[in-house]
Amino acid sequence: MLDENNTMFVIDDEGNERAMEIILTFTDENTGKNYVLFQEPDGDDVFAAEYDDDGNLTMVEDEEVLSMCGEVLDAFDVEEAD
């Protein structure tokens, strides 16, 4: 679930709802899959998930996809710094 403040709410493994800050969303041009990169508001770890048109999230676990997400995040960080 997403609100107007770039915050989404996810359910953790214990069933608790947690607010997460969205860093960016993008679509992989090769696969057409949609991804969201996010983190806890006070956290340093960045999480990646694939999402569908209904907003359902699937956490990314594939190392190649995680690497691609990291490259996109690095490019975004460089662009934001300019």
KOLTOR-206985 format. One record per atom (N, C-alpha, C, O): residue number from 1; residue in three letters; atom name; x, y, z. Coordinates in Angstrom, 3 decimals. Each point is the difference from the previous one (the first is absolute). Layout:
<sites>
  zavo  vose  drendo         x         y         z
   NUM   ALA      CA         X         Y         Z
...
</sites>
This chain:
<sites>
  zavo  vose  drendo         x         y         z
     1   MET       N     0.846    -1.178     0.000
     1   MET      CA    -0.846     1.178     0.000
     1   MET       C     0.887     1.236     0.000
     1   MET       O     1.025     0.037     0.682
     2   LEU       N    -1.423     0.981    -1.454
     2   LEU      CA     0.813     1.183    -0.233
     2   LEU       C    -0.771     1.242     0.413
     2   LEU       O    -1.210     0.071    -0.218
     3   ASP       N     1.880     0.909     0.809
     3   ASP      CA    -0.662     1.265     0.268
     3   ASP       C     0.713     1.121    -0.732
     3   ASP       O     0.975    -0.238    -0.713
     4   GLU       N    -1.457     1.454     0.888
     4   GLU      CA     0.524     1.140    -0.750
     4   GLU       C     1.377     0.465     0.456
     4   GLU       O     0.588     0.870    -0.642
     5   ASN       N    -0.063    -1.416     1.716
     5   ASN      CA     1.294     0.426     0.534
     5   ASN       C     1.133    -0.949    -0.365
     5   ASN       O     1.013    -0.048     0.698
     6   ASN       N    -1.174    -0.719    -1.800
     6   ASN      CA     0.993    -0.992    -0.394
     6   ASN       C     0.247    -1.020     1.097
     6   ASN       O     1.121    -0.466     0.203
     7   THR       N    -2.183     0.136     0.491
     7   THR      CA     0.058    -1.014     1.038
     7   THR       C    -0.880    -1.158    -0.426
     7   THR       O    -1.103     0.198    -0.508
     8   MET       N     1.595    -1.405     0.719
     8   MET      CA    -0.839    -1.166    -0.218
     8   MET       C     0.026    -0.827     1.265
     8   MET       O     0.919     0.110     0.813
     9   PHE       N    -1.922    -0.927    -0.656
     9   PHE      CA    -0.122    -0.816     1.198
     9   PHE       C     0.093    -1.462    -0.400
     9   PHE       O    -0.706    -0.465    -0.895
    10   VAL       N     1.593    -0.248     1.577
    10   VAL      CA     0.197    -1.421    -0.271
    10   VAL       C    -0.259    -0.781     1.281
    10   VAL       O     0.102     0.525     1.109
    11   ILE       N    -0.437    -1.788    -1.299
    11   ILE      CA    -0.205    -0.899     1.132
    11   ILE       C     1.265    -0.832     0.161
    11   ILE       O     0.432    -0.669    -0.939
    12   ASP       N     0.165     0.709     2.138
    12   ASP      CA     1.232    -0.759     0.227
    12   ASP       C    -0.323    -1.464     0.303
    12   ASP       O    -1.165    -0.398     0.004
    13   ASP       N     2.195    -0.389     0.245
    13   ASP      CA    -0.153    -1.437     0.232
    13   ASP       C    -0.845    -0.320     1.232
    13   ASP       O    -0.584    -1.080     0.093
    14   GLU       N     0.521     2.017     0.848
    14   GLU      CA    -0.797    -0.216     1.211
    14   GLU       C    -1.429     0.514    -0.145
    14   GLU       O    -0.785    -0.085     0.944
    15   GLY       N     0.435     0.624    -2.129
    15   GLY      CA    -1.351     0.502    -0.237
    15   GLY       C    -0.211     1.448     0.398
    15   GLY       O    -1.135     0.476     0.019
    16   ASN       N     2.221     0.238     0.302
    16   ASN      CA    -0.101     1.399     0.387
    16   ASN       C     0.090     0.904    -1.226
    16   ASN       O     0.805    -0.244    -0.898
    17   GLU       N    -1.629     1.285     0.862
    17   GLU      CA     0.067     0.976    -1.082
    17   GLU       C     1.131     0.981     0.298
    17   GLU       O     0.102     0.530     1.106
    18   ARG       N     0.754    -0.293    -2.120
    18   ARG      CA     1.146     0.888     0.181
    18   ARG       C     0.039     1.017    -1.119
    18   ARG       O    -0.192    -0.342    -1.167
    19   ALA       N     0.440     1.591     1.522
    19   ALA      CA     0.124     1.074    -0.980
    19   ALA       C     1.383    -0.056    -0.626
    19   ALA       O     0.999    -0.169     0.699
    20   MET       N    -0.943     0.310    -2.014
    20   MET      CA     1.256     0.011    -0.737
    20   MET       C     0.028     1.217    -0.920
    20   MET       O    -1.023     0.401    -0.555
    21   GLU       N     2.200     0.170     0.407
    21   GLU      CA     0.191     1.150    -0.879
    21   GLU       C     0.411    -0.482    -1.384
    21   GLU       O     0.978    -0.733    -0.146
    22   ILE       N    -1.726     1.148    -0.862
    22   ILE      CA     0.325    -0.387    -1.371
    22   ILE       C     1.137     0.875    -0.503
    22   ILE       O    -0.078     1.228     0.050
    23   ILE       N     1.138    -1.873    -0.537
    23   ILE      CA     1.133     0.716    -0.575
    23   ILE       C    -0.275     0.274    -1.471
    23   ILE       O     0.131     1.130    -0.469
    24   LEU       N    -0.517    -2.180    -0.255
    24   LEU      CA    -0.353     0.168    -1.411
    24   LEU       C    -0.723    -1.233    -0.513
    24   LEU       O     0.078    -1.081     0.584
    25   THR       N    -0.776     1.269    -1.681
    25   THR      CA    -0.633    -1.100    -0.724
    25   THR       C     0.500     0.065    -1.433
    25   THR       O     0.317     1.075    -0.509
    26   PHE       N    -0.248    -2.228    -0.136
    26   PHE      CA     0.430    -0.037    -1.389
    26   PHE       C    -0.484    -1.283    -0.655
    26   PHE       O    -0.374    -0.962     0.670
    27   THR       N     0.391     0.975    -1.998
    27   THR      CA    -0.352    -1.168    -0.790
    27   THR       C     1.240    -0.465    -0.738
    27   THR       O     0.666     0.796    -0.662
    28   ASP       N    -0.351    -2.079     0.770
    28   ASP      CA     1.125    -0.584    -0.729
    28   ASP       C    -0.392    -0.077    -1.468
    28   ASP       O    -0.955    -0.689    -0.359
    29   GLU       N     1.690     1.394    -0.484
    29   GLU      CA    -0.309     0.047    -1.428
    29   GLU       C     0.119    -1.364    -0.670
    29   GLU       O    -0.679    -0.255    -0.994
    30   ASN       N     1.525    -0.622     1.516
    30   ASN      CA     0.196    -1.324    -0.604
    30   ASN       C    -1.139    -0.965     0.310
    30   ASN       O    -0.378    -0.808    -0.848
    31   THR       N    -0.170     0.891     2.065
    31   THR      CA    -1.020    -0.964     0.413
    31   THR       C    -1.396     0.604     0.122
    31   THR       O    -0.995    -0.725    -0.001
    32   GLY       N     0.922     2.048     0.104
    32   GLY      CA    -1.288     0.660     0.200
    32   GLY       C    -0.499    -0.091     1.429
    32   GLY       O    -1.118     0.424     0.292
    33   LYS       N     1.931    -0.973     0.605
    33   LYS      CA    -0.412    -0.144     1.399
    33   LYS       C     0.212     1.319     0.738
    33   LYS       O     0.938     0.746    -0.280
    34   ASN       N    -1.840    -0.478     1.237
    34   ASN      CA     0.052     1.215     0.808
    34   ASN       C     0.666    -0.290     1.338
    34   ASN       O    -0.244    -1.035     0.619
    35   TYR       N     1.084     1.960    -0.185
    35   TYR      CA     0.720    -0.158     1.264
    35   TYR       C    -0.142     1.247     0.850
    35   TYR       O    -0.139     1.109    -0.517
    36   VAL       N     0.176    -1.302     1.821
    36   VAL      CA     0.029     1.094     0.957
    36   VAL       C     1.175    -0.249     0.938
    36   VAL       O     0.203    -1.116     0.477
    37   LEU       N     0.568     2.174    -0.220
    37   LEU      CA     1.105    -0.047     0.964
    37   LEU       C    -0.439     0.851     1.189
    37   LEU       O    -0.464     1.127    -0.171
    38   PHE       N     0.613    -1.674     1.370
    38   PHE      CA    -0.518     0.690     1.175
    38   PHE       C     0.842    -0.330     1.220
    38   PHE       O     0.810    -0.927    -0.010
    39   GLN       N    -1.024     1.719     1.074
    39   GLN      CA     0.718    -0.217     1.254
    39   GLN       C    -0.848     0.487     1.156
    39   GLN       O    -0.958     0.751    -0.180
    40   GLU       N     1.331    -1.194     1.376
    40   GLU      CA    -0.654     0.521     1.191
    40   GLU       C     0.389     1.471     0.121
    40   GLU       O     1.117     0.368    -0.363
    41   PRO       N    -2.018     0.485     0.868
    41   PRO      CA     0.298     1.436     0.069
    41   PRO       C     1.313     0.344     0.687
    41   PRO       O     0.674     0.946    -0.410
    42   ASP       N    -0.298    -1.682     1.434
    42   ASP      CA     1.249     0.277     0.717
    42   ASP       C     1.067    -1.050    -0.279
    42   ASP       O     1.009    -0.059     0.703
    43   GLY       N    -1.220    -0.768    -1.717
    43   GLY      CA     0.917    -1.099    -0.268
    43   GLY       C     0.973     0.306    -1.123
    43   GLY       O    -0.161     0.969    -0.742
    44   ASP       N     1.174    -1.817     0.633
    44   ASP      CA     0.994     0.113    -1.057
    44   ASP       C    -0.171    -1.071    -1.073
    44   ASP       O     0.419     0.193    -1.141
    45   ASP       N    -1.036    -1.326     1.502
    45   ASP      CA    -0.162    -1.094    -0.946
    45   ASP       C    -1.052     0.351    -1.045
    45   ASP       O    -1.055     0.547     0.319
    46   VAL       N     1.362    -0.870    -1.565
    46   VAL      CA    -0.938     0.217    -1.100
    46   VAL       C    -0.544    -1.361    -0.424
    46   VAL       O     0.751    -0.959    -0.179
    47   PHE       N    -2.060     0.896     0.024
    47   PHE      CA    -0.680    -1.223    -0.408
    47   PHE       C    -0.532     0.175    -1.413
    47   PHE       O    -0.316     1.114    -0.417
    48   ALA       N     0.218    -2.208    -0.314
    48   ALA      CA    -0.522     0.026    -1.364
    48   ALA       C    -1.144    -0.997    -0.101
    48   ALA       O     0.077    -1.116     0.514
    49   ALA       N    -1.139     1.543    -1.190
    49   ALA      CA    -1.136    -0.889    -0.227
    49   ALA       C    -0.536     0.233    -1.404
    49   ALA       O     0.049     1.110    -0.530
    50   GLU       N    -0.558    -2.179    -0.055
    50   GLU      CA    -0.722     0.091    -1.262
    50   GLU       C    -1.460     0.247     0.364
    50   GLU       O    -0.491    -0.535     0.994
    51   TYR       N    -0.205     1.344    -1.793
    51   TYR      CA    -1.417     0.212     0.267
    51   TYR       C    -0.805    -0.130    -1.287
    51   TYR       O     0.500     0.241    -1.099
    52   ASP       N    -1.771    -0.632     1.270
    52   ASP      CA    -0.873    -0.154    -1.158
    52   ASP       C    -0.983     1.165    -0.070
    52   ASP       O     0.058     0.918     0.818
    53   ASP       N    -0.951    -0.958    -1.791
    53   ASP      CA    -0.958     1.092    -0.206
    53   ASP       C    -0.967     0.176     1.163
    53   ASP       O    -0.594     1.067     0.159
    54   ASP       N     0.433    -2.105     0.652
    54   ASP      CA    -0.885     0.078     1.163
    54   ASP       C     0.734     0.450     1.261
    54   ASP       O    -0.609     0.121     1.063
    55   GLY       N     1.920     0.129    -1.176
    55   GLY      CA     0.783     0.450     1.140
    55   GLY       C     0.527    -1.114     0.877
    55   GLY       O     0.516     0.260     1.087
    56   ASN       N    -0.639    -1.501    -1.542
    56   ASN      CA     0.532    -1.133     0.765
    56   ASN       C     1.519    -0.028    -0.107
    56   ASN       O     0.554     0.115    -1.093
    57   LEU       N     0.111    -0.267     2.225
    57   LEU      CA     1.457    -0.013     0.054
    57   LEU       C     0.546    -1.408     0.126
    57   LEU       O    -0.570    -0.848     0.687
    58   THR       N     1.691     0.612    -1.369
    58   THR      CA     0.774    -1.222     0.158
    58   THR       C     1.439     0.428     0.223
    58   THR       O     0.618     0.615    -0.869
    59   MET       N    -0.090    -0.945     2.036
    59   MET      CA     1.367     0.407     0.308
    59   MET       C     0.968    -0.636    -0.998
    59   MET       O    -0.147    -1.166    -0.368
    60   VAL       N     1.139     1.947    -0.063
    60   VAL      CA     1.012    -0.486    -0.936
    60   VAL       C     1.039    -0.793     0.781
    60   VAL       O     0.563     0.489     0.979
    61   GLU       N    -0.315    -1.716    -1.420
    61   GLU      CA     1.007    -0.845     0.622
    61   GLU       C     1.061    -0.447    -0.988
    61   GLU       O     1.081    -0.425     0.407
    62   ASP       N    -1.367     0.513    -1.694
    62   ASP      CA     0.932    -0.413    -1.047
    62   ASP       C     1.191     0.961    -0.022
    62   ASP       O    -0.176     1.214    -0.094
    63   GLU       N     1.383    -1.767     0.180
    63   GLU      CA     1.220     0.823     0.065
    63   GLU       C     0.179     0.888    -1.228
    63   GLU       O     0.439     1.143     0.131
    64   GLU       N    -0.768    -1.641    -1.317
    64   GLU      CA     0.136     0.809    -1.219
    64   GLU       C    -0.951     1.184     0.023
    64   GLU       O     0.377     1.110    -0.376
    65   VAL       N    -1.600    -1.339     0.812
    65   VAL      CA    -0.985     1.081     0.068
    65   VAL       C     0.408     0.999     1.079
    65   VAL       O    -0.118     1.209    -0.200
    66   LEU       N     0.596    -1.705     1.343
    66   LEU      CA     0.472     0.904     1.049
    66   LEU       C     1.156     0.864    -0.498
    66   LEU       O     0.068     1.189     0.309
    67   SER       N     0.835    -1.784    -1.074
    67   SER      CA     1.116     0.747    -0.566
    67   SER       C    -0.496     1.084    -0.947
    67   SER       O     0.485     1.131     0.036
    68   MET       N    -1.456    -1.476    -0.889
    68   MET      CA    -0.573     0.971    -0.926
    68   MET       C    -0.663     1.142     0.773
    68   MET       O     0.146     1.165    -0.368
    69   CYS       N    -0.874    -1.497     1.438
    69   CYS      CA    -0.640     1.024     0.820
    69   CYS       C     1.052     0.912     0.642
    69   CYS       O    -0.196     1.212     0.095
    70   GLY       N     1.305    -1.799     0.340
    70   GLY      CA     1.089     0.795     0.572
    70   GLY       C     0.600     0.959    -1.015
    70   GLY       O     0.335     1.136     0.336
    71   GLU       N    -0.199    -1.587    -1.573
    71   GLU      CA     0.525     0.872    -1.061
    71   GLU       C    -0.956     1.155    -0.276
    71   GLU       O     0.437     1.133    -0.203
    72   VAL       N    -1.727    -1.411     0.195
    72   VAL      CA    -0.992     1.059    -0.207
    72   VAL       C     0.061     0.995     1.146
    72   VAL       O    -0.055     1.209    -0.226
    73   LEU       N     0.167    -1.704     1.458
    73   LEU      CA     0.088     0.882     1.165
    73   LEU       C     1.259     0.851    -0.068
    73   LEU       O    -0.052     1.197     0.283
    74   ASP       N     1.184    -1.791    -0.653
    74   ASP      CA     1.240     0.768    -0.130
    74   ASP       C    -0.142     1.105    -1.039
    74   ASP       O     0.451     1.122     0.227
    75   ALA       N    -1.076    -1.429    -1.368
    75   ALA      CA    -0.205     1.001    -1.047
    75   ALA       C    -0.929     1.104     0.509
    75   ALA       O     0.217     1.175    -0.296
    76   PHE       N    -1.243    -1.543     1.055
    76   PHE      CA    -0.925     0.975     0.567
    76   PHE       C     0.729     0.906     0.977
    76   PHE       O    -0.210     1.213    -0.008
    77   ASP       N     1.077    -1.792     0.862
    77   ASP      CA     0.767     0.791     0.983
    77   ASP       C     0.913     0.992    -0.704
    77   ASP       O     0.126     1.141     0.444
    78   VAL       N     0.511    -1.553    -1.531
    78   VAL      CA     0.881     0.891    -0.746
    78   VAL       C    -0.821     1.137    -0.618
    78   VAL       O     0.407     1.161     0.041
    79   GLU       N    -1.551    -1.504    -0.605
    79   GLU      CA    -0.859     1.012    -0.619
    79   GLU       C    -0.512     0.991     1.028
    79   GLU       O    -0.066     1.198    -0.277
    80   GLU       N    -0.301    -1.679     1.469
    80   GLU      CA    -0.487     0.876     1.067
    80   GLU       C     1.110     0.936     0.486
    80   GLU       O    -0.275     1.139     0.380
    81   ALA       N     1.524    -1.609    -0.389
    81   ALA      CA     1.118     0.815     0.476
    81   ALA       C     0.326     1.139    -0.965
    81   ALA       O     0.536     1.028     0.413
    82   ASP       N    -0.856    -1.205    -1.696
    82   ASP      CA     0.318     1.039    -0.989
    82   ASP       C    -0.901     1.174     0.065
    82   ASP       O     0.157     0.943    -0.775
</sites>
